[in-house]
Amino acid sequence: MDSLTISLLLGATLGVLYGVLSYANYRYALGLPQARFLLWAFGGMTVRMMVTLIAITLVITLTGVELFPFLGSFFVLFVGGLIWEVRQLHRHPPNQVD
């Protein structure tokens, strides 16, 4: 595979992984009391963001990815995952978690 394809795939993988972990975290947190919900929601967001930033930094510095395709594919799927997550969470009130 060429460098462009690898860059796109790595960025897409990180973006999708962030979205899946984010959705799973919020779905779990919805079943908790409000104080614990806030801890899980904001604590999970903080941890995910830090781990994601570290992963992006490591991928950029340690591999030969092309910067703009890597970041572009990450951000497209990152934002798409956020939109999907918000839509899913608004469909289920907090007491109706599957």
N, C-alpha and C positions, 0 to 999 in steps of 0.2 A: 504494500500500500504506500501511496505517496504521502508526503508531509501534510498536504491540505486535508486529505481524508482522515488521517489520524487526528489532526487538530480539531476537525469538526466532530468526530466521534468522541473524543475526550471531553470536549465542551458539552456536548449533548448528554453524555453519561453523567457528568456532574450536575447539570441542570435537572435532569429527571430524578436523580438520586435525592437531591435537595427537596424537590416537590413531593416525592413519595414519603420521605421521612417527616416532612412538615405535616402532611395530611394525616399520617399515622399518629403523630404526636398530638395533634389537636383532637382527633377522634377519641383518643384515650382520655385526654384532659376533659372532654365534654361530660364524661360520666362522673367526674369528681365534684366535691363541694367547691363553692366559689373561690375560697382562699387557696385551696390546692390547685384549682383550675388555673388561676393567675400564675402561680409558681411554675406549673408545668408549661403553660403557654409561653410565658416570657422567658423563663429559664431555658426551655427547649429551643426557642428562637435564638437566644444568645449563643448557646452552644453550637447550634447548626451553622449560624453565620460565621463564628470563629473557625470552626472546622473547615467550612467551605472556603473561607479566605486563605487559610493555611494550605489547603489542597490546591487552590488556584495558584498560589505563590510557588509552591513546590513544582507543580507541573510546568509552569512558565520557566522557572530557573533551572530545573534539572533535565528537561527534555527539549527537543528541538521543535516544539510546536510553533506554528505560525500564529502570531498574537491575535490578529483581528478575526480570523475564522474561529479560533478557539473561544475567545470572549464573546463573539457574536452568537455562536450556537449555544453557549452557556446561557446568555441573557435572554435569548428568545425562549428557550425551554424553561428557564427560571421564572420569567414573567407569565408564561403560559401555565405553569404549575401553580403559581399564586392565584391566577384567575380561576382555574379549575377548583382549587382548594376552597376559595371563598364561596363559589357557587355551591359546592357540595355541603359546606358547613351551614349555609343559609337555608338549605332544603330541610335540615333536621334540627328541630328545637333541641335544647340541651337535654331534656328528659327522654328523648326518643332515639338514643344512640343504638345502633344495631349491635 
